[in-house]
Amino acid sequence: MSFITETARQTQVIHTTDVLVVGSGPAGLAAAIAASREGAETTLLERYGCFGGNITQVGVEGFAWYRHPQTVDSEGIGIEFEERAKSMGAATPEPQSDSHAIDGEAFKYVADVLVEEAGITPMLHRTVVAPIIEDGIIKGVIVESKSGREAILAKRVIDATGDADIAYRAGAIVHKTPKEHMMAASVMFSMNGVNKQKFIDNVKADPHTYADWSGGEWSIETTGKEDDMFSPFLKKPFDKARDAGLIPTNLSTIAGTWGAVTEQGDLTYLNLVHLAGIDGTNADDLTRGEIEGRRQAMLAIEALKRYNPGCENAKLRNFGLTLGIRDTRKIDAHYNMTAHDVREQGRFDDSIGIFPEFIDGYGILILPTTGRYFQLPYRAMLPKNIGHLIVSGRSTGGDRDSHAAVRNMMCCAVNGQGAGVAAAVSIESDKDFDAVDIKIVQKRLLAQGARIA
């Protein structure tokens, strides 16, 4: 292995802010809005050209597909995302739940409006390459972009990268699931030219349930109550395609769910391609996954055209901008959530929000149909050893089963709102994140419309 030595250089400080949020997925977007609403000067930093993360960049439009009539759901800014999308014509009724699918393309504009309304400083097209650390405290970040290498300074930083990039590079303790056990990555895509009536008639004639998720390469643990519930699942067309030699027999994981079908013939957020062995923090893995995933998606489209009624004249509408990554780094937090917490309605004195008993990942599927829910502890967002830094989104501290719950987008929005409010309170009180008065944070969250108990 060879190395080069980089020349020492000065980097211009182009911006200073109270709160810097890195990453604009549901967690980061909610965090920035929450911090700004509390009066903190807030900047939202994003490496791509739009805000929204998994919604806009990956194409996961089922923001609350877990919701059913008996669900006790989260409240706060996450619900605002769904309601604003509905009011701005950027949502479609979701077929398997009491929710709306968010139009990922239109939500790019919805997110712009939310950021502008909140008075947040937007920074797109900048990638963080290093944190700025002094005496164990984060002071800001170094970014690279078309504008060159720049520095941004902040009183508090929220890591909403999804991969704990800032925490990891700052020296916080993190851990990562071994690659062979990581949840598979997805290539999301949508189709157009679908005959909606013919497609829906076929669904009604041969409906699938969540029990159909088991079989082949997958084994799904449920509570039993999910087994007979309707699921927008597609498997039979791909079995036929493998029998006909259209899809290689080794690609047994091509199967999954469709999201919504519009009157115009759009069949959206197709979650049919699942790629094992992809580490979302490894650029070579990401390259391999993008290319292989698109190849498999085109095979899936051809199978649907041949073997699924209503898709005969359909074609690809779009791929997601990037891979859907479910599972990379998590921080070793002041408190790491457990399987017991998410399965047995965990309760915490430092709760910053609630999330229904919805667990989806690692072969587990539990849907919230009985009113059960758990609380999210503030301490799970606090990394060890680094001052002025809080971590929101799916990188919060916890074990495998808890990750399968808190990684979901609405839950990320919940802890994002908590992180944003905490950042503002931290600055006001001149106390670090681990010393803020949690009662003040909770009071502010309630005033913002969150539910914490």
Residue, then its C-alpha position, 0 to 999 in steps of 0.5 A: m500500500s502506498f501513500i501521498t503526503e498532502t501539503a498543509r493549507q489554510t481553509q477559508v471559513i465561509h459560514t458560521t451558524d448556531v446549529l449545523v445539521v449534516g444530512s437532510g433525510p427525515a431526521g435532519l430535515a426535522a432537526a433543522i426545522a425544530a432547531s430553527r423554530e426554537g430561535a437557533e440560527t440553523t444551517l442544513l447541509e446536504r451532499y445531493g441537490c435536494f433535501g429529503g433523504n430516503i424520500t427524495q433521493v432513494g424513492v422510499e415513498g411509504f413514509a407511514w405504511y405501518r399505520h393502521p386504524q388501531t395504531v398509536d402513532s408518533e406526532g410532531i414534525g414527521i406528521e407535518f411532512e405527510e400532511r404538507a405533502k397531501s396539501m401540496g398535491a405530493a401524496t397518494p393514498e397508500p394501498q396497505s395502510d391508513s396513510h399516504a405515500i409521499d411523491g418523492e419527486a414532488f417532495k423535493y419542492v415541499a422540502d424546499v418550502l419547509v426549509e425556507e419557511a423555517g428560515i433555515t440556511p440551505m446548503l446543497h451540493r457540499t460533502v463533509v470530508a472532516p470534522i473540526i475538533e478542538d480539545g474533544i469538542i466539535k467546532g464545525v466541519i470541512v466540506e468539499s464541493k464545486s466551490g472548493r474546500e471550505a470550513i463551516l463553524a457551528k456552536r452545535v452539530i447534529d449528525a443526521t448522515g444516517d451512517a454516523d459519518i461525523a461521529y465516526r470521523a470525530g472519534a466517537i465510539v461506533h459499531k457496525t453490523p458485520k457485512e454478511h449480516m447487514m440488512a440488504a440494500s435496495v434499488m428503488f424504482s418506479m414504472n409508468g404505462v401501467n393499466k391501473q384497472k387491470f393491475i388492481d383487478n389482478v391484485k383483488a383476484d389473487p391478493h397477497t398477505y404478509a405471510d407470503w413474505s416468508g418462503g424462498e430466501w426469506s424467513i419472517e418472524t411475525t406475531g401471527k396477527e400480521d399473517d392474514m393482513f393484505s400486503p402489496f406483495l409481488k412474487k409470482p411474476f418473478d417465479k414464472a420468469r425464473d422458470a422461463g429462464l428470463i431471471p437467473t435462478n440465483l437471483s431468488t431475492i427479486a420479489g417484494t412490494w409495490g407502493a401505489v398505482t395512480e390513475q395516470g398509470d404510475l406504479t411507484y416505489l417498487n421495492l423488489v431488488h434486495l442486495a446482500g453484502i453491501d456496506g453503505t460506508n464502502a464506496d466500492d460496495l456502493t458502486r457494485g450495488e448501484i450497477e448490479g441493482r439497476r441490472q436486476a431492476m431491468l430484469a424485474i421490469e421485463a418479468l412484470k411486463r410478461y407475467n403481471p396483468g396490467c404491466e404489458n405496456a409498462k416501462l421504467r419511469n425512474f430509478g432512485l438517485t442512490l441506493g437505499i441503505r438500511d444498516t451501517r454504523k451506530i453510535d455507542a450511546h449513553y444509552n443503547m436501546t434494546a430488543h426489549d425496549v421496542r418489543e415491550q413498550g419501553r418507557f423512559d424518563d428522558s423520552i423525546g417522542i414515541f413510535p408505534e410497535f413497528i419492527d421491520g428488518y433482520g427477518i422480523l415484521i411486527l406491525p402496530t395494530t393493537g395500540r402498543y408503542f415505545q418511547l425514544p430516550y434522549r440518551a440514545m442520541l448522545p455519543k461518547n467522548i465528543g462534545h457539542l455533537i448529537v446524533s439523530g436518525r438510524s445511527t442512534g445507539g441500540d442493538r439489532d432488533s431496536h435498529a429494525a424499529v428506529r431506522n424507519m423514517m417516521c421514527c427518524a423524524v421523531n428523534g430528529q425533532g428531539a435533537g433539534v430542540a435539544a441543540a437550541v436548548s443546549i446553546e441557550s443554557d450554555k450546557d453541552f448535550d449531556a448536561v441539558d435539562i431534559k425537562i426543558v427539552q420535553k416542554r419545548l417538544l410538547a409546545q412543538g406538537a410532539r408526543i413524548a408519553 
